[in-house]
Amino acid sequence: MNTALIAGQGILPVEIAKKLRKLQNETLILALRDDPEELASYSSRLVHMKTPNLGQGVREIKSFGADKVIMAGRIPKKVIYCLPLLFDRLTRSVLKEALHDDHSLLGAVVKVLESEGIEVIPYWQILPEFIASQGKLSERSPTGQELRDIDYGMKILRITLPCSFGQAVCVADGAVVAVEAMEGTDKMIIRAGELAGHGTAVKMMREDQDMRYDLPTVGTRTLENMKKAGLTCLAVEAGKTLILEPEKFFALADKYHIAVWGINNDGVHSK
Protein backbone atom coordinates (compact mmCIF):
# COMPACT_ATOMS: atom_id res chain seq x y z
CA MET A 1 0.00 0.00 0.00
CA ASN A 2 1.32 3.43 -0.94
CA THR A 3 0.90 5.89 1.91
CA ALA A 4 1.91 9.53 2.35
CA LEU A 5 2.97 11.03 5.67
CA ILE A 6 2.91 14.78 6.19
CA ALA A 7 5.46 15.05 8.98
CA GLY A 8 5.75 18.09 11.21
CA GLN A 9 8.09 18.56 14.16
CA GLY A 10 8.41 16.13 17.05
CA ILE A 11 8.76 12.42 17.76
CA LEU A 12 5.28 11.35 16.62
CA PRO A 13 5.97 11.46 12.85
CA VAL A 14 9.17 9.44 13.40
CA GLU A 15 7.27 6.77 15.34
CA ILE A 16 4.62 6.60 12.62
CA ALA A 17 7.27 6.33 9.90
CA LYS A 18 8.99 3.50 11.80
CA LYS A 19 5.70 1.61 12.13
CA LEU A 20 4.82 2.08 8.45
CA ARG A 21 8.24 0.69 7.51
CA LYS A 22 7.65 -2.26 9.85
CA LEU A 23 4.29 -2.85 8.15
CA GLN A 24 6.14 -2.81 4.80
CA ASN A 25 4.27 0.19 3.47
CA GLU A 26 5.70 2.18 0.58
CA THR A 27 5.81 5.61 2.19
CA LEU A 28 6.19 9.12 0.78
CA ILE A 29 7.24 11.51 3.54
CA LEU A 30 6.62 15.23 3.13
CA ALA A 31 8.83 16.65 5.87
CA LEU A 32 7.84 20.04 7.30
CA ARG A 33 10.62 19.99 9.88
CA ASP A 34 14.18 21.13 10.48
CA ASP A 35 15.65 17.61 10.55
CA PRO A 36 14.20 15.68 7.57
CA GLU A 37 17.17 13.32 7.71
CA GLU A 38 15.59 11.76 10.83
CA LEU A 39 12.96 10.27 8.54
CA ALA A 40 15.09 9.33 5.54
CA SER A 41 15.70 5.68 6.46
CA TYR A 42 11.96 5.01 6.89
CA SER A 43 10.78 6.51 3.60
CA SER A 44 10.49 5.28 0.04
CA ARG A 45 10.68 8.91 -1.04
CA LEU A 46 11.45 11.94 1.13
CA VAL A 47 10.56 15.52 0.19
CA HIS A 48 11.76 18.35 2.43
CA MET A 49 9.23 21.21 2.41
CA LYS A 50 10.69 24.28 4.11
CA THR A 51 7.29 26.02 4.24
CA PRO A 52 3.73 24.63 4.03
CA ASN A 53 2.93 24.20 0.34
CA LEU A 54 -0.36 22.40 -0.08
CA GLY A 55 -0.29 22.54 -3.86
CA GLN A 56 3.12 20.86 -3.99
CA GLY A 57 2.00 18.33 -1.40
CA VAL A 58 -1.02 17.27 -3.44
CA ARG A 59 1.12 16.92 -6.57
CA GLU A 60 3.75 14.84 -4.76
CA ILE A 61 1.12 12.54 -3.22
CA LYS A 62 -0.57 11.92 -6.56
CA SER A 63 2.74 11.41 -8.35
CA PHE A 64 3.73 8.81 -5.76
CA GLY A 65 0.46 6.98 -6.34
CA ALA A 66 -0.79 7.32 -2.76
CA ASP A 67 -4.49 7.70 -2.05
CA LYS A 68 -4.10 7.78 1.74
CA VAL A 69 -2.28 10.31 3.89
CA ILE A 70 -1.42 10.64 7.57
CA MET A 71 -0.85 14.08 9.10
CA ALA A 72 1.22 14.25 12.28
CA GLY A 73 3.58 16.53 14.15
CA ARG A 74 3.73 20.21 15.06
CA ILE A 75 3.73 23.07 12.58
CA PRO A 76 4.87 26.20 14.47
CA LYS A 77 2.15 28.84 14.51
CA LYS A 78 4.72 31.57 13.83
CA VAL A 79 5.16 30.04 10.37
CA ILE A 80 1.50 30.70 9.62
CA TYR A 81 1.67 34.30 10.82
CA CYS A 82 5.14 35.31 9.65
CA LEU A 83 5.63 33.64 6.27
CA PRO A 84 2.33 33.81 4.33
CA LEU A 85 3.94 35.52 1.33
CA LEU A 86 6.11 32.43 0.81
CA PHE A 87 3.12 30.09 0.60
CA ASP A 88 1.65 28.87 -2.70
CA ARG A 89 -1.76 30.12 -3.85
CA LEU A 90 -3.68 27.08 -2.55
CA THR A 91 -2.13 27.34 0.93
CA ARG A 92 -2.85 31.07 1.09
CA SER A 93 -6.48 30.45 0.14
CA VAL A 94 -6.85 27.88 2.94
CA LEU A 95 -5.32 30.27 5.50
CA LYS A 96 -7.57 33.09 4.33
CA GLU A 97 -10.77 31.07 4.67
CA ALA A 98 -10.03 29.21 7.92
CA LEU A 99 -9.85 30.52 11.44
CA HIS A 100 -6.31 30.44 12.84
CA ASP A 101 -6.96 27.85 15.53
CA ASP A 102 -5.45 24.40 15.00
CA HIS A 103 -8.80 22.67 14.59
CA SER A 104 -10.02 24.99 11.82
CA LEU A 105 -6.70 25.08 9.97
CA LEU A 106 -6.25 21.31 9.95
CA GLY A 107 -9.89 20.83 9.00
CA ALA A 108 -9.44 23.14 6.01
CA VAL A 109 -6.35 21.21 4.88
CA VAL A 110 -8.22 17.91 5.19
CA LYS A 111 -11.07 19.32 3.11
CA VAL A 112 -8.65 20.16 0.29
CA LEU A 113 -6.99 16.72 0.41
CA GLU A 114 -10.34 14.94 0.35
CA SER A 115 -11.50 17.06 -2.58
CA GLU A 116 -8.47 15.67 -4.45
CA GLY A 117 -9.51 12.07 -3.67
CA ILE A 118 -6.89 11.63 -0.92
CA GLU A 119 -8.17 9.95 2.26
CA VAL A 120 -6.84 11.20 5.61
CA ILE A 121 -6.42 8.20 7.91
CA PRO A 122 -6.05 8.32 11.73
CA TYR A 123 -2.52 7.94 13.06
CA TRP A 124 -3.82 6.25 16.20
CA GLN A 125 -4.74 3.27 14.02
CA ILE A 126 -1.05 2.95 13.15
CA LEU A 127 0.03 3.23 16.81
CA PRO A 128 -2.86 1.76 18.88
CA GLU A 129 -0.41 0.70 21.60
CA PHE A 130 0.31 4.39 22.29
CA ILE A 131 -3.27 5.23 23.33
CA ALA A 132 -3.71 6.04 27.03
CA SER A 133 -5.97 3.74 29.03
CA GLN A 134 -8.12 4.62 32.05
CA GLY A 135 -7.07 4.83 35.68
CA LYS A 136 -3.61 4.28 37.15
CA LEU A 137 -0.91 4.34 34.45
CA SER A 138 2.24 4.88 36.51
CA GLU A 139 3.67 3.23 39.61
CA ARG A 140 2.43 6.01 41.89
CA SER A 141 -1.26 6.87 42.20
CA PRO A 142 -2.34 10.50 42.60
CA THR A 143 -2.80 11.80 46.12
CA GLY A 144 -6.20 12.99 47.32
CA GLN A 145 -5.24 16.61 46.57
CA GLU A 146 -3.97 15.70 43.12
CA LEU A 147 -7.27 13.94 42.35
CA ARG A 148 -9.18 17.04 43.47
CA ASP A 149 -6.94 19.18 41.26
CA ILE A 150 -7.60 16.82 38.34
CA ASP A 151 -11.37 17.21 38.80
CA TYR A 152 -11.05 20.99 38.99
CA GLY A 153 -8.79 21.09 35.94
CA MET A 154 -11.36 19.08 33.97
CA LYS A 155 -14.08 21.58 34.90
CA ILE A 156 -11.91 24.41 33.56
CA LEU A 157 -11.08 22.54 30.35
CA ARG A 158 -14.76 21.88 29.62
CA ILE A 159 -15.11 25.67 29.41
CA THR A 160 -11.91 26.53 27.52
CA LEU A 161 -11.84 23.68 24.98
CA PRO A 162 -14.96 24.74 23.03
CA CYS A 163 -13.29 28.16 22.63
CA SER A 164 -10.39 26.49 20.71
CA PHE A 165 -7.74 27.11 23.36
CA GLY A 166 -6.76 25.57 26.65
CA GLN A 167 -6.14 21.94 25.72
CA ALA A 168 -4.24 21.68 28.99
CA VAL A 169 -4.28 23.40 32.36
CA CYS A 170 -2.08 23.37 35.47
CA VAL A 171 -3.79 23.38 38.85
CA ALA A 172 -2.20 23.64 42.31
CA ASP A 173 -4.16 23.23 45.54
CA GLY A 174 -7.48 23.99 43.85
CA ALA A 175 -6.29 27.08 41.96
CA VAL A 176 -5.62 27.48 38.23
CA VAL A 177 -1.96 28.35 37.74
CA ALA A 178 -1.68 28.31 33.95
CA VAL A 179 -3.84 27.58 30.90
CA GLU A 180 -2.33 26.45 27.61
CA ALA A 181 -2.61 28.85 24.70
CA MET A 182 -0.62 29.03 21.48
CA GLU A 183 2.70 28.31 23.23
CA GLY A 184 1.84 24.62 23.76
CA THR A 185 1.74 22.31 26.76
CA ASP A 186 5.48 22.19 27.47
CA LYS A 187 5.91 25.95 27.76
CA MET A 188 2.74 26.18 29.83
CA ILE A 189 4.22 23.65 32.26
CA ILE A 190 7.42 25.69 32.57
CA ARG A 191 5.34 28.82 33.19
CA ALA A 192 3.35 27.01 35.90
CA GLY A 193 6.60 26.02 37.57
CA GLU A 194 7.76 29.64 37.62
CA LEU A 195 4.46 30.75 39.16
CA ALA A 196 3.72 27.98 41.67
CA GLY A 197 6.55 25.45 41.71
CA HIS A 198 4.16 22.52 42.14
CA GLY A 199 0.84 21.19 40.94
CA THR A 200 -0.97 18.92 38.48
CA ALA A 201 -1.22 19.10 34.69
CA VAL A 202 -4.49 18.04 33.06
CA LYS A 203 -4.78 17.52 29.30
CA MET A 204 -7.97 16.80 27.35
CA MET A 205 -9.41 16.87 23.84
CA ARG A 206 -12.28 19.07 22.67
CA GLU A 207 -15.38 17.05 21.81
CA ASP A 208 -15.47 17.99 18.11
CA GLN A 209 -11.74 17.49 17.56
CA ASP A 210 -11.04 15.16 14.64
CA MET A 211 -9.33 12.00 15.90
CA ARG A 212 -7.78 11.38 12.50
CA TYR A 213 -5.14 14.06 12.87
CA ASP A 214 -5.42 16.06 16.07
CA LEU A 215 -5.07 13.87 19.17
CA PRO A 216 -3.46 15.34 22.30
CA THR A 217 0.05 13.94 22.79
CA VAL A 218 2.45 13.61 25.71
CA GLY A 219 5.96 12.19 25.89
CA THR A 220 9.19 12.12 27.84
CA ARG A 221 9.72 15.83 27.22
CA THR A 222 6.44 16.49 29.01
CA LEU A 223 7.76 14.65 32.07
CA GLU A 224 11.16 16.36 31.89
CA ASN A 225 9.46 19.75 31.93
CA MET A 226 7.17 18.68 34.78
CA LYS A 227 10.21 17.63 36.80
CA LYS A 228 11.87 21.02 36.20
CA ALA A 229 8.66 22.82 37.09
CA GLY A 230 7.96 20.79 40.24
CA LEU A 231 4.68 19.34 38.93
CA THR A 232 3.96 15.88 40.33
CA CYS A 233 0.84 14.60 38.56
CA LEU A 234 -0.25 14.33 34.92
CA ALA A 235 -3.84 13.49 33.92
CA VAL A 236 -4.63 12.61 30.31
CA GLU A 237 -7.88 11.63 28.63
CA ALA A 238 -8.19 7.86 28.23
CA GLY A 239 -8.78 6.67 24.68
CA LYS A 240 -8.02 10.13 23.29
CA THR A 241 -4.36 10.77 24.17
CA LEU A 242 -1.19 9.40 22.59
CA ILE A 243 1.68 8.56 24.91
CA LEU A 244 4.87 8.63 22.84
CA GLU A 245 7.57 6.04 23.46
CA PRO A 246 5.46 4.47 26.23
CA GLU A 247 8.19 2.27 27.72
CA LYS A 248 10.58 5.21 28.13
CA PHE A 249 7.72 7.44 29.24
CA PHE A 250 6.53 5.27 32.11
CA ALA A 251 10.06 4.41 33.23
CA LEU A 252 10.77 8.14 33.49
CA ALA A 253 7.47 8.83 35.28
CA ASP A 254 8.37 6.22 37.89
CA LYS A 255 11.91 7.60 38.22
CA TYR A 256 10.54 11.09 38.88
CA HIS A 257 7.65 9.81 41.07
CA ILE A 258 5.15 11.52 38.77
CA ALA A 259 1.66 10.08 38.95
CA VAL A 260 0.09 9.53 35.51
CA TRP A 261 -3.67 9.05 35.45
CA GLY A 262 -6.11 8.22 32.65
CA ILE A 263 -9.35 10.19 33.05
CA ASN A 264 -12.89 9.93 31.69
CA ASN A 265 -14.69 13.00 30.48
CA ASP A 266 -17.27 12.50 33.24
CA GLY A 267 -14.58 13.05 35.89
CA VAL A 268 -14.87 9.60 37.47
CA HIS A 269 -11.59 8.31 38.90
CA SER A 270 -11.33 4.60 39.49
CA LYS A 271 -8.32 2.91 41.03
C-alpha positions as CSV (number, residue, x, y, z in Angstrom):
1,M,0.0,0.0,0.0
2,N,1.3,3.4,-0.9
3,T,0.9,5.9,1.9
4,A,1.9,9.5,2.3
5,L,3.0,11.0,5.7
6,I,2.9,14.8,6.2
7,A,5.5,15.1,9.0
8,G,5.7,18.1,11.2
9,Q,8.1,18.6,14.2
10,G,8.4,16.1,17.0
11,I,8.8,12.4,17.8
12,L,5.3,11.4,16.6
13,P,6.0,11.5,12.9
14,V,9.2,9.4,13.4
15,E,7.3,6.8,15.3
16,I,4.6,6.6,12.6
17,A,7.3,6.3,9.9
18,K,9.0,3.5,11.8
19,K,5.7,1.6,12.1
20,L,4.8,2.1,8.5
21,R,8.2,0.7,7.5
22,K,7.7,-2.3,9.8
23,L,4.3,-2.9,8.2
24,Q,6.1,-2.8,4.8
25,N,4.3,0.2,3.5
26,E,5.7,2.2,0.6
27,T,5.8,5.6,2.2
28,L,6.2,9.1,0.8
29,I,7.2,11.5,3.5
30,L,6.6,15.2,3.1
31,A,8.8,16.6,5.9
32,L,7.8,20.0,7.3
33,R,10.6,20.0,9.9
34,D,14.2,21.1,10.5
35,D,15.6,17.6,10.5
36,P,14.2,15.7,7.6
37,E,17.2,13.3,7.7
38,E,15.6,11.8,10.8
39,L,13.0,10.3,8.5
40,A,15.1,9.3,5.5
41,S,15.7,5.7,6.5
42,Y,12.0,5.0,6.9
43,S,10.8,6.5,3.6
44,S,10.5,5.3,0.0
45,R,10.7,8.9,-1.0
46,L,11.4,11.9,1.1
47,V,10.6,15.5,0.2
48,H,11.8,18.4,2.4
49,M,9.2,21.2,2.4
50,K,10.7,24.3,4.1
51,T,7.3,26.0,4.2
52,P,3.7,24.6,4.0
53,N,2.9,24.2,0.3
54,L,-0.4,22.4,-0.1
55,G,-0.3,22.5,-3.9
56,Q,3.1,20.9,-4.0
57,G,2.0,18.3,-1.4
58,V,-1.0,17.3,-3.4
59,R,1.1,16.9,-6.6
60,E,3.8,14.8,-4.8
61,I,1.1,12.5,-3.2
62,K,-0.6,11.9,-6.6
63,S,2.7,11.4,-8.4
64,F,3.7,8.8,-5.8
65,G,0.5,7.0,-6.3
66,A,-0.8,7.3,-2.8
67,D,-4.5,7.7,-2.1
68,K,-4.1,7.8,1.7
69,V,-2.3,10.3,3.9
70,I,-1.4,10.6,7.6
71,M,-0.9,14.1,9.1
72,A,1.2,14.2,12.3
73,G,3.6,16.5,14.1
74,R,3.7,20.2,15.1
75,I,3.7,23.1,12.6
76,P,4.9,26.2,14.5
77,K,2.1,28.8,14.5
78,K,4.7,31.6,13.8
79,V,5.2,30.0,10.4
80,I,1.5,30.7,9.6
81,Y,1.7,34.3,10.8
82,C,5.1,35.3,9.6
83,L,5.6,33.6,6.3
84,P,2.3,33.8,4.3
85,L,3.9,35.5,1.3
86,L,6.1,32.4,0.8
87,F,3.1,30.1,0.6
88,D,1.6,28.9,-2.7
89,R,-1.8,30.1,-3.9
90,L,-3.7,27.1,-2.5
91,T,-2.1,27.3,0.9
92,R,-2.9,31.1,1.1
93,S,-6.5,30.4,0.1
94,V,-6.8,27.9,2.9
95,L,-5.3,30.3,5.5
96,K,-7.6,33.1,4.3
97,E,-10.8,31.1,4.7
98,A,-10.0,29.2,7.9
99,L,-9.9,30.5,11.4
100,H,-6.3,30.4,12.8
101,D,-7.0,27.8,15.5
102,D,-5.5,24.4,15.0
103,H,-8.8,22.7,14.6
104,S,-10.0,25.0,11.8
105,L,-6.7,25.1,10.0
106,L,-6.3,21.3,9.9
107,G,-9.9,20.8,9.0
108,A,-9.4,23.1,6.0
109,V,-6.3,21.2,4.9
110,V,-8.2,17.9,5.2
111,K,-11.1,19.3,3.1
112,V,-8.7,20.2,0.3
113,L,-7.0,16.7,0.4
114,E,-10.3,14.9,0.3
115,S,-11.5,17.1,-2.6
116,E,-8.5,15.7,-4.4
117,G,-9.5,12.1,-3.7
118,I,-6.9,11.6,-0.9
119,E,-8.2,9.9,2.3
120,V,-6.8,11.2,5.6
121,I,-6.4,8.2,7.9
122,P,-6.0,8.3,11.7
123,Y,-2.5,7.9,13.1
124,W,-3.8,6.2,16.2
125,Q,-4.7,3.3,14.0
126,I,-1.0,2.9,13.1
127,L,0.0,3.2,16.8
128,P,-2.9,1.8,18.9
129,E,-0.4,0.7,21.6
130,F,0.3,4.4,22.3
131,I,-3.3,5.2,23.3
132,A,-3.7,6.0,27.0
133,S,-6.0,3.7,29.0
134,Q,-8.1,4.6,32.1
135,G,-7.1,4.8,35.7
136,K,-3.6,4.3,37.1
137,L,-0.9,4.3,34.5
138,S,2.2,4.9,36.5
139,E,3.7,3.2,39.6
140,R,2.4,6.0,41.9
141,S,-1.3,6.9,42.2
142,P,-2.3,10.5,42.6
143,T,-2.8,11.8,46.1
144,G,-6.2,13.0,47.3
145,Q,-5.2,16.6,46.6
146,E,-4.0,15.7,43.1
147,L,-7.3,13.9,42.3
148,R,-9.2,17.0,43.5
149,D,-6.9,19.2,41.3
150,I,-7.6,16.8,38.3
151,D,-11.4,17.2,38.8
152,Y,-11.1,21.0,39.0
153,G,-8.8,21.1,35.9
154,M,-11.4,19.1,34.0
155,K,-14.1,21.6,34.9
156,I,-11.9,24.4,33.6
157,L,-11.1,22.5,30.3
158,R,-14.8,21.9,29.6
159,I,-15.1,25.7,29.4
160,T,-11.9,26.5,27.5
161,L,-11.8,23.7,25.0
162,P,-15.0,24.7,23.0
163,C,-13.3,28.2,22.6
164,S,-10.4,26.5,20.7
165,F,-7.7,27.1,23.4
166,G,-6.8,25.6,26.6
167,Q,-6.1,21.9,25.7
168,A,-4.2,21.7,29.0
169,V,-4.3,23.4,32.4
170,C,-2.1,23.4,35.5
171,V,-3.8,23.4,38.9
172,A,-2.2,23.6,42.3
173,D,-4.2,23.2,45.5
174,G,-7.5,24.0,43.9
175,A,-6.3,27.1,42.0
176,V,-5.6,27.5,38.2
177,V,-2.0,28.4,37.7
178,A,-1.7,28.3,33.9
179,V,-3.8,27.6,30.9
180,E,-2.3,26.4,27.6
181,A,-2.6,28.8,24.7
182,M,-0.6,29.0,21.5
183,E,2.7,28.3,23.2
184,G,1.8,24.6,23.8
185,T,1.7,22.3,26.8
186,D,5.5,22.2,27.5
187,K,5.9,25.9,27.8
188,M,2.7,26.2,29.8
189,I,4.2,23.7,32.3
190,I,7.4,25.7,32.6
191,R,5.3,28.8,33.2
192,A,3.4,27.0,35.9
193,G,6.6,26.0,37.6
194,E,7.8,29.6,37.6
195,L,4.5,30.7,39.2
196,A,3.7,28.0,41.7
197,G,6.5,25.5,41.7
198,H,4.2,22.5,42.1
199,G,0.8,21.2,40.9
200,T,-1.0,18.9,38.5
201,A,-1.2,19.1,34.7
202,V,-4.5,18.0,33.1
203,K,-4.8,17.5,29.3
204,M,-8.0,16.8,27.4
205,M,-9.4,16.9,23.8
206,R,-12.3,19.1,22.7
207,E,-15.4,17.0,21.8
208,D,-15.5,18.0,18.1
209,Q,-11.7,17.5,17.6
210,D,-11.0,15.2,14.6
211,M,-9.3,12.0,15.9
212,R,-7.8,11.4,12.5
213,Y,-5.1,14.1,12.9
214,D,-5.4,16.1,16.1
215,L,-5.1,13.9,19.2
216,P,-3.5,15.3,22.3
217,T,0.0,13.9,22.8
218,V,2.4,13.6,25.7
219,G,6.0,12.2,25.9
220,T,9.2,12.1,27.8
221,R,9.7,15.8,27.2
222,T,6.4,16.5,29.0
223,L,7.8,14.6,32.1
224,E,11.2,16.4,31.9
225,N,9.5,19.8,31.9
226,M,7.2,18.7,34.8
227,K,10.2,17.6,36.8
228,K,11.9,21.0,36.2
229,A,8.7,22.8,37.1
230,G,8.0,20.8,40.2
231,L,4.7,19.3,38.9
232,T,4.0,15.9,40.3
233,C,0.8,14.6,38.6
234,L,-0.3,14.3,34.9
235,A,-3.8,13.5,33.9
236,V,-4.6,12.6,30.3
237,E,-7.9,11.6,28.6
238,A,-8.2,7.9,28.2
239,G,-8.8,6.7,24.7
240,K,-8.0,10.1,23.3
241,T,-4.4,10.8,24.2
242,L,-1.2,9.4,22.6
243,I,1.7,8.6,24.9
244,L,4.9,8.6,22.8
245,E,7.6,6.0,23.5
246,P,5.5,4.5,26.2
247,E,8.2,2.3,27.7
248,K,10.6,5.2,28.1
249,F,7.7,7.4,29.2
250,F,6.5,5.3,32.1
251,A,10.1,4.4,33.2
252,L,10.8,8.1,33.5
253,A,7.5,8.8,35.3
254,D,8.4,6.2,37.9
255,K,11.9,7.6,38.2
256,Y,10.5,11.1,38.9
257,H,7.7,9.8,41.1
258,I,5.2,11.5,38.8
259,A,1.7,10.1,38.9
260,V,0.1,9.5,35.5
261,W,-3.7,9.0,35.4
262,G,-6.1,8.2,32.6
263,I,-9.4,10.2,33.0
264,N,-12.9,9.9,31.7
265,N,-14.7,13.0,30.5
266,D,-17.3,12.5,33.2
267,G,-14.6,13.1,35.9
268,V,-14.9,9.6,37.5
269,H,-11.6,8.3,38.9
270,S,-11.3,4.6,39.5
271,K,-8.3,2.9,41.0
